């Protein structure tokens, strides 16, 4: 997934770019609005992360220009935290809004949600090899046969498939799927159950790092 970041704060911009790259995303970063508009048109990214307080033109003007030319998910980052500012951003075509300061895990979660929405996965059939998932009914089939999954098994399967080809650390998975009552071996148990139900080669282990499924 290719992301364009328009952010004028060099420390924040570099931090976001490096962090998302470490998580498997391709991230281009520009520090002002005018080159940002040009970058959207030239690079055609899959998603735009847009700061509103830019040094040359206002981020909302950037958003309006982009919306006249292309359709892509837009996540606004800003210190403007009033309800009126949020409404203004959404009314001008933003898909989501994240107020500074924010946690990078939450930023990635918002990106994944926008990616799913853009792909129509919230209302579509998700397929991976011989696995099919009805995301509305939360029903999973393997070669046409219904597979019974617990809630957390289903959530883990979805998270792995949506991140196919990218290694997810234990910390990332636990932060995404589990509450504070997580038992020490719960993740291993759920991975074991997925392998038992879908084949031992579905979920790969990177020892000392985490898990992934092949893309």
C-alpha positions in Angstrom: 0.0 0.0 0.0 1.4 3.4 -1.0 0.7 6.3 1.3 1.4 10.0 0.8 2.0 12.1 3.9 1.7 15.9 3.8 3.1 17.2 7.0 5.3 20.2 7.7 6.7 19.2 11.1 10.0 17.5 10.2 10.2 15.5 13.4 6.6 14.2 13.2 6.8 13.7 9.4 10.0 11.6 9.7 8.7 9.7 12.7 5.4 8.8 10.9 7.3 7.9 7.7 9.8 5.6 9.4 7.3 3.9 11.6 4.9 3.1 8.8 7.7 1.9 6.6 8.8 -0.5 9.4 5.2 -1.8 9.4 5.4 -2.6 5.7 3.9 0.5 4.0 5.4 2.5 1.2 5.4 6.1 2.4 6.2 9.3 0.4 6.5 12.5 2.5 6.2 16.2 1.4 6.3 19.2 3.7 3.9 21.7 2.0 0.6 21.9 0.3 1.5 22.9 -3.3 4.0 20.0 -3.7 1.6 17.8 -1.9 -1.2 18.4 -4.5 1.4 17.7 -7.3 2.5 14.5 -5.5 -1.0 13.2 -5.3 -1.5 13.7 -9.0 1.9 12.3 -10.0 2.1 9.4 -7.6 -1.6 8.4 -7.3 -1.2 7.0 -3.8 -3.6 4.6 -2.2 -4.2 6.8 0.8 -3.4 10.4 1.8 -2.5 11.5 5.4 -2.9 15.3 5.4 -1.9 17.9 8.0 -4.1 21.0 8.0 -1.5 23.6 9.3 0.8 23.8 6.3 3.2 26.7 5.5 2.0 27.7 2.1 -1.7 26.9 1.7 -4.3 25.6 4.2 -4.8 21.9 4.3 -8.5 22.2 3.6 -7.6 24.0 0.3 -5.3 21.1 -0.5 -8.2 18.7 0.2 -10.6 20.6 -2.0 -8.1 20.6 -4.9 -7.4 16.9 -4.6 -11.1 16.1 -4.4 -11.7 17.9 -7.8 -9.1 15.6 -9.4 -8.9 12.2 -7.7 -10.8 9.9 -5.4 -8.8 8.3 -2.6 -9.1 7.9 1.2 -8.0 11.0 3.1 -7.0 11.0 6.8 -6.6 14.4 8.4 -4.0 15.0 11.1 -4.3 18.2 13.0 -4.0 20.0 16.3 -7.4 21.7 15.6 -9.5 19.7 18.0 -12.8 21.6 18.0 -16.0 20.0 16.8 -16.4 22.7 14.2 -13.0 22.0 12.7 -13.7 18.3 12.5 -17.0 18.9 10.8 -15.4 21.3 8.4 -12.7 18.8 7.4 -15.2 16.0 6.9 -17.5 18.3 4.9 -14.7 19.1 2.6 -14.1 15.5 1.8 -12.0 13.9 4.5 -12.7 10.3 5.4 -11.3 10.3 8.9 -9.8 12.7 11.5 -7.0 12.2 14.0 -6.1 14.9 16.5 -2.5 15.4 17.6 -0.9 14.1 19.7 -1.8 10.5 18.7 -0.6 7.0 19.1 1.1 5.4 16.1 -0.9 2.1 16.7 -4.1 4.1 16.4 -2.9 5.8 13.3 -2.2 2.4 11.7 -5.6 1.1 12.8 -7.3 4.1 11.1 -5.3 3.4 8.0 -6.4 -0.2 7.9 -10.0 0.8 8.4 -9.9 3.3 5.5 -8.2 0.6 3.4 -11.0 -1.8 4.1 -13.6 0.8 3.4 -12.0 1.8 0.1 -11.8 -1.8 -1.0 -15.5 -2.4 -0.1 -14.5 -5.1 2.2 -17.0 -4.1 4.9 -19.8 -5.2 2.5 -18.0 -7.7 0.3 -16.8 -11.2 0.2 -13.1 -11.4 1.2 -11.2 -14.3 -0.4 -7.8 -15.7 0.2 -6.8 -18.8 -1.8 -9.5 -21.4 -0.8 -10.8 -19.4 2.2 -13.9 -17.2 1.7 -15.1 -14.7 4.4 -18.5 -13.1 4.5 -17.6 -10.0 6.5 -21.2 -9.0 7.2 -22.2 -12.4 8.5 -18.7 -13.1 10.0 -18.9 -16.5 8.3 -15.8 -18.3 7.0 -15.7 -21.2 4.6 -12.8 -23.4 3.5 -13.3 -25.0 0.0 -17.0 -24.2 0.4 -17.3 -25.9 3.8 -18.3 -23.7 6.8 -15.6 -23.4 9.4 -16.7 -22.5 13.0 -14.5 -19.8 14.6 -14.6 -18.1 17.9 -14.7 -14.3 18.0 -11.0 -13.9 18.6 -10.0 -16.6 16.1 -12.1 -14.7 13.5 -10.6 -11.4 14.3 -7.1 -12.8 14.2 -7.7 -14.4 10.9 -9.1 -11.2 9.4 -6.1 -9.1 10.8 -3.6 -11.6 9.3 -5.3 -11.7 5.9 -5.7 -8.0 5.7 -2.0 -7.7 6.4 -0.9 -10.5 4.1 2.8 -10.5 3.3 3.6 -8.3 6.3 5.0 -9.7 9.6 2.8 -8.6 12.6 4.6 -8.5 15.9 3.0 -10.0 19.0 2.6 -6.5 20.4 0.7 -5.3 17.3 -1.6 -8.2 17.3 -2.4 -8.0 21.0 -3.0 -4.3 20.8 -5.4 -4.8 17.9 -7.4 -7.8 19.2 -7.2 -8.3 22.9 -8.3 -6.5 26.0 -6.5 -6.3 29.3 -7.5 -9.8 30.4 -5.3 -11.5 27.8 -3.8 -14.7 29.1 -0.1 -15.2 28.5 -0.5 -18.0 25.9 -3.8 -16.8 24.4 -2.3 -15.7 21.1 -0.4 -19.0 20.6 -3.6 -20.9 21.3 -5.5 -19.0 18.7 -2.7 -19.4 16.1 -2.7 -23.1 16.8 -6.5 -23.3 16.3 -6.2 -21.4 13.0 -3.6 -23.8 11.8 -5.6 -26.8 12.9 -8.7 -25.5 11.0 -7.1 -24.2 7.9 -3.8 -26.1 7.6 -0.5 -25.8 9.4 1.0 -23.7 6.6 -1.5 -20.8 6.7 0.1 -18.9 9.6 3.8 -18.5 9.4 6.0 -17.8 12.4 9.0 -15.5 12.4 10.8 -16.6 15.5 11.2 -13.9 18.1 9.2 -11.4 16.0 5.6 -12.5 15.2 3.3 -14.0 12.6 2.2 -13.5 9.0 0.4 -15.1 6.1 1.9 -15.1 2.6 0.6 -12.5 0.1 
